[in-house]
Amino acid sequence: MPHHYSDSSIPTLTDRVEPGLGSPQAPAAIPRLSEQASAPPVSHESGAASAPDTPFQPGDAVLRAVLQAELEETLTAAIDEAVAGIRARLDAELPAILARVMRNVRPG
């Protein structure tokens, strides 16, 4: 069950960029994925390559996007579970509600 929010101040991962905002072509210095980038010559003089001192740290934008996706998925699952519970409860209580209404309403 898709949920659509109309609050424009909350960005979503499906927001589209306006066509005029991006650069039309990538800079010439960056190779395209279809091109093969030239690898720098490998030097074995210094021995085995050492690992970087600090582990890879994704940028804030990546962390926010992943967090938002996880929160949206969790929220959607919780809402679906709550709706299923409400439907089950109403289905179970509906016969008693109808019987009570029929008893309380007098003919004529």
C-alpha distances in whole Angstrom, upper triangle without the diagonal:
4,7,10,13,16,19,21,23,20,20,17,18,17,19,22,26,28,30,33,33,33,36,37,38,38,42,44,45,42,42,39,37,39,42,44,44,48,48,51,54,53,56,57,60,58,57,53,51,50,46,45,46,43,39,37,35,32,32,30,28,27,26,24,22,21,21,19,16,17,16,13,12,14,12,8,10,12,9,8,11,12,10,11,15,15,14,17,19,19,20,23,24,24,27,29,28,29,32,33,32,34,37,37,37,41,42,43
4,7,10,13,16,17,19,17,17,14,14,13,16,18,22,24,26,30,29,29,33,33,35,35,39,41,42,39,39,36,34,36,40,41,42,46,46,49,52,51,54,55,58,56,55,52,49,48,44,43,44,41,38,35,33,30,29,28,25,24,24,22,19,19,19,16,14,16,15,11,11,13,12,8,11,13,11,10,14,15,13,15,18,18,17,20,22,22,23,26,27,27,30,32,31,32,35,36,35,37,40,40,40,43,44,45
4,7,10,12,14,16,14,14,12,14,13,15,18,21,23,26,29,28,29,32,33,35,35,39,42,42,39,39,37,36,38,41,43,43,47,47,49,52,52,55,56,59,57,56,52,49,48,45,43,44,40,37,35,32,29,28,26,24,23,23,20,18,19,18,15,14,15,14,10,11,13,10,8,11,12,10,10,14,14,13,15,18,17,18,21,22,22,23,26,27,27,31,32,30,32,35,35,34,37,39,39,39,43,44,45
4,7,9,11,14,12,12,11,13,11,12,15,19,20,23,26,25,26,30,31,33,34,37,40,41,38,38,36,35,37,40,42,42,46,46,49,52,52,55,56,59,57,56,53,50,49,45,43,44,41,38,35,32,29,28,26,23,23,23,20,18,19,19,15,15,17,15,12,14,15,13,11,15,16,13,14,18,17,16,19,21,21,21,24,25,25,27,29,30,30,33,35,33,34,37,37,36,39,42,41,41,44,45,46
4,6,8,10,9,10,10,13,12,12,15,18,20,23,25,24,26,29,31,33,34,37,40,40,38,39,36,36,38,41,43,43,46,47,49,52,52,55,56,59,57,56,53,50,48,45,43,43,40,37,34,32,28,27,24,21,22,22,19,17,19,18,14,15,17,14,12,14,16,13,12,16,16,14,16,19,18,17,21,23,22,23,26,27,26,28,31,31,31,35,36,34,35,39,38,37,40,42,41,41,45,46,47
4,6,9,9,11,11,14,13,12,15,17,18,22,24,23,25,29,30,33,33,36,40,41,38,39,37,37,39,42,44,44,47,48,50,53,54,56,58,60,58,58,55,51,50,47,45,45,41,39,36,33,30,28,25,22,24,24,20,19,21,20,17,18,20,18,15,18,19,16,16,20,20,17,19,23,22,21,24,26,25,26,29,30,29,31,34,34,33,37,38,36,37,41,40,39,41,44,43,42,46,47,48
4,6,6,9,10,14,14,12,15,17,18,22,23,22,24,28,30,32,33,35,39,40,37,39,37,37,39,42,44,43,47,47,49,52,53,55,57,59,56,56,53,50,48,45,43,43,39,37,34,31,28,26,23,20,22,22,18,18,20,19,15,17,19,17,15,18,19,16,17,20,20,18,21,24,23,22,26,27,26,27,31,31,31,33,36,35,35,39,40,37,39,42,42,40,43,46,44,44,48,49,50
4,5,7,9,13,12,10,13,14,15,19,20,18,21,24,26,29,30,32,36,36,34,36,34,34,37,39,41,41,44,44,46,50,50,53,55,57,54,55,52,48,47,43,41,41,38,36,33,30,26,24,21,18,20,21,17,16,20,19,15,17,20,18,16,19,21,18,19,23,23,21,23,26,26,25,29,30,29,31,34,34,34,36,39,39,39,43,43,41,43,46,45,44,47,49,48,48,51,53,53
4,6,10,13,14,12,14,15,16,20,21,19,21,25,27,29,30,32,36,36,34,36,34,34,37,39,41,40,43,44,45,49,49,51,53,55,53,53,50,46,45,41,39,39,35,34,31,27,24,22,19,16,19,19,15,15,18,17,14,16,19,17,16,19,20,18,19,23,23,22,24,27,26,26,30,31,30,32,35,35,35,38,40,40,40,44,45,42,44,47,47,45,49,51,49,49,53,54,55
4,7,10,11,10,13,15,17,21,22,20,21,25,27,29,29,31,35,35,33,34,33,33,36,38,39,39,42,42,44,47,47,49,51,53,51,51,48,44,43,39,37,37,33,31,28,25,22,20,17,14,16,16,12,12,15,14,10,13,15,13,12,16,17,15,16,19,20,19,21,24,23,24,27,28,28,30,32,33,33,35,38,38,38,42,43,41,43,46,45,44,47,50,48,49,52,54,55
4,7,8,7,10,12,14,18,19,17,18,22,24,26,25,28,31,32,29,31,29,29,32,34,36,35,38,38,40,44,44,46,48,50,48,48,45,41,40,37,34,35,31,29,26,23,20,17,15,12,14,14,11,10,13,13,9,11,14,13,12,15,17,16,16,20,21,20,22,25,25,25,28,30,30,31,34,35,35,37,39,40,40,44,45,43,45,48,48,47,50,52,51,51,55,56,57
4,5,6,9,12,15,18,20,18,18,22,24,25,25,28,31,31,28,30,28,27,30,32,34,34,37,37,39,43,43,45,47,49,47,47,44,40,39,36,34,35,31,28,25,23,19,18,15,12,13,14,11,8,11,11,8,9,12,11,9,12,15,14,14,17,19,18,20,22,23,23,26,28,28,29,32,33,33,35,37,38,38,42,43,42,43,47,46,46,48,51,50,50,54,55,56
4,6,9,11,14,17,19,17,17,20,22,23,23,26,29,29,26,27,24,24,26,29,31,30,34,34,36,40,40,42,44,46,44,44,41,38,37,33,31,33,29,26,23,21,17,16,15,11,11,12,10,7,9,11,8,7,11,12,10,12,15,15,15,18,20,19,20,23,24,25,27,29,30,30,33,34,35,36,39,40,40,44,45,44,45,48,48,48,50,53,52,53,56,57,59
4,6,10,13,15,18,17,16,20,21,22,23,26,29,29,26,27,25,24,26,29,31,31,35,35,38,41,42,44,46,49,47,47,43,40,39,36,35,36,32,30,26,24,21,19,18,15,14,16,14,11,13,14,11,10,14,15,12,14,17,17,16,19,21,20,21,24,25,25,27,29,30,30,33,34,35,36,38,40,40,43,45,43,44,48,48,47,50,52,52,52,55,56,57
4,7,9,12,15,13,14,18,19,21,21,25,28,29,26,27,25,25,27,30,32,32,35,36,38,42,42,45,47,49,48,48,45,41,40,37,35,37,33,31,27,25,21,19,18,14,15,17,14,12,15,16,13,13,17,17,14,17,20,19,18,22,23,22,23,27,27,27,29,32,32,32,35,37,37,38,41,42,42,45,47,45,46,50,50,49,51,54,53,53,56,57,58
4,6,9,12,11,11,15,16,18,19,22,25,26,24,25,23,23,25,27,30,30,33,35,37,41,41,44,47,49,47,47,45,41,41,38,36,37,34,32,28,26,22,21,20,16,17,19,17,14,17,19,16,16,20,20,18,20,23,22,22,25,27,26,27,30,31,30,32,35,35,35,38,40,40,41,44,45,45,48,50,48,49,53,53,51,54,57,56,56,59,60,61
4,6,8,7,8,11,13,15,16,19,23,24,22,23,21,22,24,26,29,28,32,33,35,39,40,43,45,48,46,46,44,40,40,37,35,37,33,31,28,26,22,20,19,16,17,20,18,15,19,20,18,18,22,22,21,23,26,25,25,28,30,29,30,33,34,34,36,38,38,39,42,43,43,45,47,48,48,52,53,51,52,56,56,55,57,60,59,59,62,63,64
4,6,6,8,11,12,15,17,20,23,25,23,25,23,24,26,28,30,30,34,35,37,41,43,45,48,50,49,49,47,43,43,40,38,40,37,35,31,29,26,23,22,19,20,23,21,19,22,24,21,22,26,26,24,26,29,28,28,31,33,32,33,36,37,36,38,41,41,41,44,46,45,47,50,50,50,53,55,53,54,58,57,56,59,61,60,60,63,64,64
4,6,7,9,9,12,15,18,21,23,21,23,20,22,23,25,28,28,32,34,36,40,41,44,47,49,48,49,47,43,43,41,39,40,38,36,32,30,27,25,24,21,22,25,24,21,25,27,24,24,28,29,27,29,32,31,30,34,36,34,35,39,39,39,41,44,43,44,47,48,48,49,52,53,53,56,58,56,57,60,60,59,61,64,63,63,66,67,67
4,6,8,8,12,14,17,20,22,21,23,21,23,25,26,29,29,32,34,36,40,42,44,47,49,48,49,47,44,44,41,39,41,38,36,33,31,28,25,25,22,23,27,25,23,26,28,26,27,30,31,29,31,34,34,33,36,38,37,38,41,42,41,44,46,46,47,50,51,51,52,55,56,55,59,61,58,59,63,63,61,64,67,66,65,69,69,70
4,7,9,12,13,16,19,21,20,22,20,22,24,26,28,28,31,32,34,38,40,42,45,47,46,47,44,41,41,38,36,37,34,33,30,28,24,22,21,18,20,23,22,20,24,25,23,24,28,28,27,29,32,32,31,35,36,36,37,40,41,40,43,45,45,46,49,50,50,51,54,55,55,58,60,58,59,63,62,61,64,66,65,65,68,69,70
4,6,9,10,12,16,17,16,18,17,19,21,22,25,24,27,29,31,34,36,39,42,44,42,43,41,38,38,35,33,35,32,31,27,26,22,20,20,17,19,22,21,19,23,25,23,24,27,28,27,29,32,32,32,35,37,36,37,40,41,41,43,46,46,46,49,51,51,52,55,56,56,59,61,59,60,64,64,62,65,68,67,67,70,71,72
4,6,7,9,12,14,13,16,15,17,19,20,22,22,25,27,28,32,34,37,40,42,41,42,40,37,37,35,33,35,33,31,28,27,24,22,22,20,21,24,24,22,25,28,26,27,30,31,30,32,35,35,35,38,40,39,40,43,45,44,46,49,49,50,52,54,54,56,58,59,59,63,64,62,64,67,67,66,69,71,71,70,74,74,75
4,7,10,12,15,14,15,14,16,18,18,22,22,25,27,29,33,35,38,41,43,42,43,41,38,39,37,35,37,35,34,30,29,26,24,25,22,23,27,26,24,27,30,28,28,32,33,32,33,37,37,36,39,41,41,41,44,46,45,47,50,50,51,53,55,55,56,59,60,60,63,65,63,64,68,68,67,69,72,71,71,74,75,76
4,6,9,11,11,12,11,14,15,15,18,18,21,23,25,29,31,34,38,40,39,40,38,35,36,34,33,35,33,32,28,28,25,24,25,23,23,27,27,25,27,30,29,29,32,34,33,34,37,38,37,40,42,42,43,46,47,47,49,51,52,52,55,57,57,58,61,62,62,65,67,65,66,70,70,69,72,74,74,73,77,77,78
4,6,8,7,9,8,11,13,13,16,15,18,20,22,26,28,31,34,36,35,36,35,32,32,31,29,32,30,29,25,25,22,21,23,21,21,25,25,23,26,29,28,28,31,33,32,33,36,37,37,39,42,42,42,45,47,47,48,51,52,52,54,57,57,58,61,62,62,65,67,66,67,70,71,70,72,75,74,74,78,78,79
4,5,6,9,10,13,15,14,16,14,17,19,20,24,26,29,32,34,34,35,34,31,31,30,28,31,29,29,25,25,23,22,24,22,23,26,27,26,28,31,31,30,33,35,35,36,39,40,40,42,44,45,46,48,50,50,52,54,55,55,58,60,60,61,64,65,65,69,70,69,70,74,74,73,75,78,77,77,81,82,83
4,6,7,9,13,14,12,14,12,14,17,18,22,25,27,31,33,33,34,33,30,31,30,29,32,31,30,27,27,26,25,27,25,25,29,30,29,30,34,34,33,36,38,38,39,42,43,43,45,47,48,48,51,53,53,54,57,58,58,60,62,63,64,66,68,68,71,73,72,73,76,77,76,78,81,81,80,84,85,86
4,6,9,13,14,12,13,11,12,14,15,19,21,24,27,29,29,30,29,26,28,27,25,28,27,27,24,25,23,23,25,24,24,28,29,28,29,32,33,33,35,37,37,38,41,42,43,44,47,48,48,50,52,53,54,57,58,58,60,62,63,64,66,68,68,72,73,72,73,77,77,76,79,82,81,81,85,86,87
4,6,9,12,10,11,9,11,13,15,19,21,24,27,29,29,30,28,25,26,25,24,27,26,25,22,22,21,20,23,22,21,25,26,25,26,29,30,29,32,34,34,35,38,39,39,41,43,44,45,47,49,49,51,53,54,55,57,59,60,61,63,65,65,68,70,69,70,73,74,73,76,78,78,78,82,82,84
4,7,8,6,7,6,9,12,14,18,20,23,26,29,29,29,28,25,27,26,25,28,27,26,23,24,22,22,25,24,23,26,28,26,27,31,31,30,33,35,35,35,38,40,40,41,44,45,45,47,49,50,51,53,55,55,57,59,60,61,63,65,65,68,70,69,70,74,74,73,76,79,78,78,82,83,84
4,5,5,8,8,12,14,17,21,23,26,29,31,31,32,30,27,29,27,27,30,29,27,24,25,22,23,25,23,22,26,27,25,26,29,30,28,31,34,33,33,36,38,37,39,42,42,42,45,47,47,48,51,52,52,54,57,57,58,60,62,62,66,67,66,68,71,71,71,73,76,76,76,79,80,81
4,5,7,9,12,14,18,21,22,26,28,31,31,31,29,26,28,26,26,29,28,26,23,24,22,22,25,23,21,25,26,24,24,28,28,27,29,32,31,31,34,36,35,37,40,41,40,43,45,45,46,49,50,50,52,54,55,56,58,60,60,63,65,64,66,69,70,69,71,74,74,74,77,78,80
4,7,9,13,15,19,21,23,27,29,32,33,33,30,28,30,29,29,32,31,29,26,27,25,26,29,27,25,28,30,27,28,31,32,30,32,35,34,34,37,39,38,39,42,43,43,45,48,47,48,51,52,52,54,57,57,57,60,62,62,65,67,66,67,71,72,71,73,76,76,76,79,80,81
4,6,9,12,16,18,20,24,27,30,30,30,29,26,29,28,28,31,30,29,26,28,26,27,30,28,26,30,31,29,30,33,34,32,34,37,37,37,40,42,41,42,45,46,46,48,50,51,51,54,56,55,57,60,61,61,63,65,65,69,71,70,71,74,75,74,76,79,79,79,83,83,85
4,6,9,13,15,17,21,23,26,27,27,25,23,26,25,25,29,29,27,25,27,25,27,30,28,27,30,32,30,30,34,35,33,35,38,38,37,40,43,42,43,46,47,47,49,51,52,52,55,57,57,58,61,62,62,64,66,67,70,72,71,72,75,76,76,78,81,81,81,84,85,87
4,6,9,12,15,18,21,24,24,25,23,21,23,23,23,26,26,25,22,24,24,25,28,27,25,28,31,29,29,33,34,33,35,38,38,38,40,42,42,43,46,47,47,49,52,52,53,55,57,57,59,61,63,63,65,67,68,71,73,72,73,76,77,77,79,81,81,82,85,86,88
4,7,9,12,15,18,21,22,22,21,19,22,22,22,26,26,26,24,26,26,27,30,29,28,31,33,32,32,36,37,36,38,41,41,41,43,45,45,46,49,51,51,52,55,56,56,59,60,61,62,65,66,66,68,70,71,74,76,75,77,80,80,80,82,85,85,85,89,90,91
4,6,8,12,15,17,18,19,18,16,18,19,19,23,24,23,21,24,24,26,29,29,27,30,33,32,31,35,36,35,37,40,40,40,43,45,45,46,48,50,50,52,54,55,56,58,60,60,62,64,65,66,68,70,71,74,75,75,76,79,80,80,82,85,85,85,89,90,91
4,6,9,13,15,15,16,16,14,17,18,18,22,23,23,22,24,25,26,30,30,29,31,34,33,33,36,38,37,39,42,42,42,44,47,47,48,51,52,52,54,56,58,58,60,62,63,64,66,68,68,70,72,73,76,78,77,79,82,82,82,85,87,87,88,91,92,94
4,6,10,12,13,14,15,13,17,18,19,23,24,25,24,27,28,29,33,33,32,34,37,36,36,39,41,40,41,44,45,45,47,50,50,51,53,55,55,57,59,60,61,63,65,66,67,69,71,71,73,75,76,79,80,80,82,84,85,85,87,90,90,90,94,95,97
4,6,9,10,11,11,10,14,16,17,21,23,23,22,26,27,29,33,33,31,33,37,36,35,38,41,40,40,44,45,44,46,49,49,50,52,54,54,55,58,60,60,62,64,65,66,68,70,70,72,74,75,78,79,79,81,84,84,84,87,89,89,90,93,95,97
4,6,7,8,10,10,13,16,17,20,23,23,24,27,29,31,34,35,34,35,39,38,38,40,43,42,43,46,47,47,48,51,52,52,54,57,57,58,60,62,62,64,66,67,68,70,72,73,74,76,77,80,82,81,83,86,86,87,89,91,91,92,96,97,99
4,6,5,7,9,12,15,17,20,23,24,24,28,30,32,36,37,35,36,40,40,39,41,44,43,43,47,48,47,49,52,53,53,55,57,57,58,61,62,63,64,67,68,68,70,72,73,74,76,78,81,82,82,84,86,87,87,90,92,92,93,97,98,100
4,6,9,10,13,16,18,20,24,25,26,29,32,34,37,39,37,38,42,42,41,43,46,45,46,49,50,50,51,54,55,55,57,60,60,61,63,65,65,67,69,70,71,73,75,76,77,79,80,83,84,84,86,89,89,90,92,94,94,95,99,101,103
4,7,8,10,13,15,17,20,22,23,26,29,31,35,36,35,36,39,39,38,41,43,43,43,46,48,48,49,52,53,53,55,57,58,58,61,63,63,64,67,68,69,70,73,73,74,77,78,81,82,82,84,87,87,87,90,92,92,93,97,98,100
4,6,9,12,15,17,20,21,23,26,29,31,35,36,34,35,39,39,38,40,43,42,42,45,47,46,47,51,52,51,53,56,56,57,59,61,61,63,65,67,67,69,71,72,73,75,77,79,80,80,83,85,85,86,88,90,90,92,95,97,99
4,6,9,12,15,18,18,20,23,26,29,32,34,31,32,36,36,34,37,40,39,39,42,44,43,44,47,48,48,50,52,53,53,56,58,58,59,62,63,63,65,67,68,69,71,73,76,77,77,79,81,82,82,85,87,87,88,92,93,95
4,7,9,12,15,15,16,20,22,25,29,30,28,29,32,33,31,33,36,36,36,39,41,40,41,44,45,45,47,50,50,51,53,55,55,57,59,60,61,63,65,66,67,69,71,73,74,74,76,79,79,80,82,84,84,85,89,91,93
4,6,9,12,12,14,18,21,23,27,28,26,27,31,31,30,32,35,34,34,37,39,39,40,43,44,44,45,48,49,49,51,54,54,55,58,59,59,61,63,64,65,67,69,72,73,73,75,77,77,78,81,82,82,84,87,89,91
4,6,8,9,11,14,17,20,23,25,23,23,27,28,26,28,31,31,30,33,36,35,36,39,40,40,42,44,45,45,48,50,50,51,54,55,56,57,60,61,62,64,65,68,69,69,71,74,74,74,77,79,79,80,84,85,88
4,6,7,9,12,15,17,20,23,21,21,25,26,24,26,29,29,29,32,34,34,35,38,39,39,41,43,44,45,47,49,50,51,53,55,55,57,59,60,61,63,65,68,68,68,70,73,73,73,76,78,78,79,83,84,86
4,7,10,12,15,18,20,23,22,21,25,26,25,26,30,30,30,32,34,35,35,38,40,40,41,43,45,45,47,49,50,51,53,55,55,57,59,60,61,63,65,68,68,68,70,73,73,73,76,78,77,79,83,84,86
4,7,8,12,14,17,20,18,18,21,23,22,23,26,27,26,28,31,31,31,34,36,36,37,40,41,42,43,46,47,47,50,51,52,53,56,57,58,59,61,64,65,64,67,69,69,70,73,74,74,75,79,81,83
4,6,10,13,15,18,16,15,19,20,19,20,23,24,23,25,28,28,28,31,33,33,34,37,38,38,40,43,43,44,47,48,49,50,53,54,55,56,58,61,62,61,64,66,66,67,70,71,71,72,76,78,80
4,6,10,13,15,12,13,16,17,16,18,21,21,21,23,26,26,27,29,31,31,33,35,36,37,39,41,42,43,45,46,47,49,51,52,53,55,57,60,60,60,62,65,65,65,68,70,69,71,74,76,78
4,6,9,11,10,10,13,14,14,15,18,19,19,21,23,24,25,27,29,29,31,33,34,35,37,39,40,41,43,45,46,47,49,50,51,53,55,58,58,58,60,63,63,63,66,68,67,68,72,74,76
4,7,8,6,7,10,11,11,12,15,16,16,18,20,21,22,24,26,27,28,30,32,33,34,36,37,39,41,42,43,45,47,48,49,51,52,56,56,55,58,60,60,60,63,65,65,66,69,71,73
4,5,5,6,9,10,11,12,14,16,17,18,20,22,23,24,26,27,29,30,32,33,35,36,38,39,41,42,44,45,47,48,50,51,52,56,56,55,58,61,60,60,63,65,64,65,69,71,72
4,5,5,6,9,10,10,12,14,15,16,18,20,21,22,24,26,27,28,30,31,32,34,36,37,38,40,42,43,44,46,48,49,50,53,54,53,55,58,57,57,60,62,61,62,66,68,69
4,5,5,6,9,10,10,12,14,15,16,18,20,21,22,24,25,27,28,30,31,32,34,36,37,39,40,42,43,45,46,47,48,52,53,51,54,57,56,56,59,61,60,61,65,66,67
4,5,5,6,8,10,11,12,14,15,17,18,20,21,23,24,26,27,29,30,32,33,35,36,38,39,41,42,43,45,47,48,51,52,51,53,56,56,56,59,61,60,61,64,66,68
4,5,5,6,8,10,11,12,14,15,16,18,20,21,22,24,26,27,28,30,32,33,34,36,37,39,40,42,43,45,46,49,50,49,51,54,54,54,57,59,58,59,63,65,66
4,6,5,6,9,10,10,12,14,15,16,18,20,21,22,24,25,26,28,30,31,32,34,36,37,38,40,42,43,44,47,48,47,49,52,52,51,54,56,56,56,60,62,63
4,5,5,6,9,10,10,12,14,15,16,18,20,21,22,24,26,27,29,30,31,33,35,36,37,39,41,42,43,46,47,46,48,51,51,51,54,56,55,56,59,61,62
4,5,5,6,9,10,11,12,14,15,17,18,20,21,23,24,26,27,29,30,32,33,35,36,38,39,41,42,45,46,45,47,50,50,50,53,55,55,55,59,61,62
4,5,5,6,9,10,11,12,14,15,16,18,20,21,22,24,26,27,28,30,32,33,34,36,37,39,40,43,44,43,45,48,48,48,51,53,52,53,57,59,61
4,5,5,6,9,10,10,12,14,15,16,18,20,21,22,24,25,27,28,30,31,33,34,36,37,38,42,42,41,43,46,46,46,49,51,50,51,55,56,58
4,5,5,6,9,10,11,12,14,15,16,18,20,21,23,24,26,27,29,30,32,33,35,36,37,41,42,41,43,46,46,45,48,50,50,51,54,56,58
4,5,5,6,9,10,11,12,14,15,17,18,20,21,23,24,26,27,29,30,32,33,35,36,39,40,39,42,44,44,45,47,49,49,50,54,55,57
4,5,5,6,8,10,10,12,14,15,16,18,20,21,22,24,26,27,28,30,31,33,34,37,38,37,39,42,42,42,45,47,46,47,51,53,55
4,5,5,6,9,10,10,12,14,15,16,18,20,21,22,24,26,27,28,30,31,32,36,37,36,38,41,41,40,43,45,45,46,49,51,53
4,6,5,6,9,10,11,12,14,15,17,18,20,21,23,24,26,27,29,30,31,35,36,35,37,40,40,40,43,45,45,46,49,51,53
4,5,5,6,9,10,11,12,14,15,17,18,20,21,23,24,26,27,29,30,33,34,33,36,38,38,39,41,43,43,44,48,50,52
4,5,5,6,9,10,10,12,14,15,16,18,20,21,22,24,26,27,28,32,32,31,33,36,36,36,39,41,41,42,45,47,49
4,5,5,6,9,10,11,12,14,15,16,18,20,21,22,24,26,27,30,31,30,32,35,35,35,38,40,40,40,44,46,47
4,6,5,6,9,10,11,12,14,15,17,18,20,21,23,24,26,29,30,29,31,34,34,35,37,39,39,40,44,45,48
4,5,5,6,9,10,11,12,14,15,16,18,20,21,22,24,27,28,27,30,32,32,33,35,37,37,38,42,44,46
4,5,5,6,9,10,10,12,14,15,16,18,20,21,22,26,26,25,27,30,30,30,33,35,35,36,39,41,43
4,5,5,6,9,10,11,12,14,15,16,18,20,21,24,25,25,27,29,30,30,32,35,35,35,39,40,43
4,6,5,6,9,10,11,12,14,15,17,18,20,23,24,24,26,28,29,29,32,34,34,35,39,40,43
4,5,5,6,9,10,11,12,14,15,16,18,21,22,21,24,26,26,27,29,31,31,32,36,38,40
4,5,5,6,9,10,11,12,14,15,16,20,21,20,22,24,25,25,27,30,30,30,34,36,38
4,6,5,6,9,10,10,12,14,15,18,20,19,21,24,24,25,27,29,30,31,34,36,38
4,5,5,6,9,10,11,12,14,17,18,18,20,22,23,23,26,28,28,29,33,35,37
4,5,5,6,8,10,10,12,15,16,15,17,20,20,21,23,25,25,26,30,32,34
4,5,5,6,9,10,10,14,15,14,16,19,20,20,22,24,25,26,29,31,33
4,6,5,6,9,10,13,14,14,16,18,19,20,22,24,25,26,30,31,34
4,5,5,6,8,11,12,12,14,16,17,18,20,22,22,24,27,29,32
4,5,5,6,9,10,9,11,14,15,15,17,19,20,21,25,26,29
4,6,5,8,10,10,11,14,15,16,17,20,21,22,25,26,29
4,6,7,8,10,11,13,14,16,17,19,20,22,25,26,30
4,6,6,6,9,10,11,12,14,16,17,18,22,24,27
4,6,5,6,9,10,11,12,14,15,16,20,21,24
4,5,5,6,9,10,11,12,14,15,18,20,23
4,5,5,6,9,10,11,12,14,17,19,22
4,5,5,6,9,10,11,12,16,18,21
4,5,5,6,9,10,11,14,15,18
4,6,5,6,9,10,13,14,18
4,5,5,6,9,12,14,17
4,5,5,6,10,12,15
4,6,5,8,9,13
4,6,7,10,13
4,6,10,12
4,7,9
4,6
4
